């Protein structure tokens, strides 16, 4: 829209309140947008995700953006293409997932993990989460539906074997 276009042309700086963007639920994760791509002229997106115990994202590849994770609390297990073994990332730990490289994220612990996720450039992951939220809500969606929605945003998900 013209309003968003005008706002993006003047994106020289912005401060936001914590969790100013509301909450989206997708694949049992709570996503709290801080800055969405339309507010940064597409430069990046930033959100906080809460990953419940036992939840995760199967192996996937981003074709359009790099993704970085900073763990605030809890612990995540990251599988990254090229690593010999999964990594445990504790609070204060950081993980960078370059576009085109397969990675997976899961929470094997008994408490939720909170993580800041930075995505650059912003190529629609915020819209993907909104679409997943609208299609499935807080429940666990059918994997075929997740795969189809993700593909629209340049994310290839390796669906678990049936």
C-alpha positions in Angstrom: 0.0 0.0 0.0 1.0 3.6 -0.4 1.2 4.1 3.4 3.6 1.2 3.8 5.7 2.3 0.8 5.9 5.9 2.3 6.8 4.5 5.7 9.6 2.2 4.2 11.1 5.1 2.3 11.8 6.9 5.6 13.1 3.9 7.5 16.1 5.6 8.9 15.6 4.4 12.5 12.9 3.0 14.7 12.4 1.9 18.2 9.6 -0.5 19.2 8.1 -1.8 22.4 8.7 -5.4 23.3 6.2 -7.6 21.5 4.6 -4.7 19.8 3.5 -6.8 16.9 1.1 -9.2 18.7 1.4 -13.0 18.7 1.3 -15.6 16.0 1.1 -19.3 16.7 2.6 -21.6 14.1 3.7 -25.2 14.5 3.1 -24.9 18.3 5.6 -22.0 18.5 4.6 -18.5 19.8 6.0 -15.9 17.5 6.2 -12.3 18.7 7.1 -9.9 15.9 9.3 -6.9 16.8 10.1 -5.6 13.4 8.4 -7.0 10.3 9.9 -6.5 6.8 7.4 -3.9 5.7 8.7 -1.7 8.5 12.4 -2.1 7.5 12.1 -1.6 3.8 12.7 -5.3 3.4 16.1 -5.1 5.0 15.4 -7.6 7.9 12.8 -9.0 10.2 13.2 -9.6 14.0 11.0 -11.6 16.2 11.0 -13.6 19.5 9.9 -17.2 19.3 8.9 -19.4 22.2 9.7 -23.1 21.5 7.8 -25.4 23.8 9.3 -28.6 25.1 9.3 -31.3 22.4 8.6 -28.9 19.6 10.8 -28.1 16.7 11.2 -27.4 13.0 12.2 -30.3 10.7 15.2 -30.0 8.4 14.6 -27.1 6.0 16.4 -24.8 3.6 15.8 -21.0 3.1 16.3 -20.0 -0.5 15.9 -16.2 0.0 17.2 -15.2 3.5 19.8 -15.9 6.1 18.5 -16.6 9.6 20.2 -16.1 13.0 19.1 -17.2 16.4 20.1 -15.8 19.8 18.9 -18.0 22.7 17.5 -15.9 25.6 16.4 -18.8 27.9 16.1 -22.5 27.8 18.1 -24.6 25.3 17.8 -25.5 21.7 19.3 -28.3 19.7 20.5 -27.2 16.2 21.3 -29.6 13.4 23.2 -27.9 10.6 24.3 -29.2 7.3 28.0 -30.0 7.4 28.2 -30.5 11.2 29.2 -33.9 12.4 26.7 -33.8 15.3 23.8 -31.6 16.5 24.8 -28.6 18.7 23.2 -27.6 22.0 22.7 -23.8 22.2 22.2 -22.4 25.7 21.2 -18.9 26.8 23.6 -16.4 25.4 24.4 -18.8 22.5 24.1 -17.8 18.9 23.5 -19.7 15.7 23.7 -18.5 12.1 21.9 -20.4 9.3 23.0 -19.2 5.9 20.5 -19.4 3.1 20.8 -22.5 1.0 22.1 -24.6 3.9 19.8 -27.2 5.6 19.2 -26.8 9.3 16.7 -28.0 11.9 15.8 -26.7 15.4 14.2 -28.5 18.3 13.7 -28.2 22.0 14.6 -31.4 23.8 14.4 -29.8 27.3 11.6 -29.9 29.7 11.0 -26.1 29.7 10.3 -23.6 26.9 13.1 -22.0 25.1 12.9 -18.3 24.2 15.0 -17.1 21.2 15.4 -13.9 19.2 15.3 -14.7 15.4 16.8 -12.3 12.9 16.2 -12.8 9.2 17.9 -10.8 6.4 16.7 -9.7 4.0 13.1 -9.9 5.0 11.6 -12.1 2.3 8.3 -13.0 3.8 8.8 -15.2 6.8 6.7 -12.9 8.9 3.9 -13.4 6.3 4.5 -17.1 6.3 4.0 -17.3 10.0 0.8 -15.3 9.7 -0.5 -17.6 7.0 0.5 -20.7 9.1 -1.3 -19.1 12.1 -4.4 -18.5 10.1 -4.4 -22.0 8.6 -3.6 -23.9 11.7 -3.6 -21.8 14.9 -1.8 -23.2 17.9 -2.4 -26.8 17.0 0.0 -29.0 15.1 -0.9 -28.7 11.4 -0.9 -31.3 8.7 2.7 -31.5 7.4 1.5 -31.3 3.8 -0.2 -27.9 4.6 3.0 -26.6 6.2 5.2 -27.7 3.3 2.9 -26.0 0.8 2.7 -22.8 2.7 6.5 -22.7 3.3 7.2 -23.3 -0.4 5.4 -20.1 -1.3 8.0 -18.2 0.7 11.1 -20.0 -0.6 11.4 -22.5 2.3 11.8 -26.2 1.4 10.9 -28.4 4.3 12.0 -32.0 4.4 8.8 -33.6 5.8 9.4 -36.4 8.3 9.0 -39.9 6.9 5.5 -41.3 7.5 
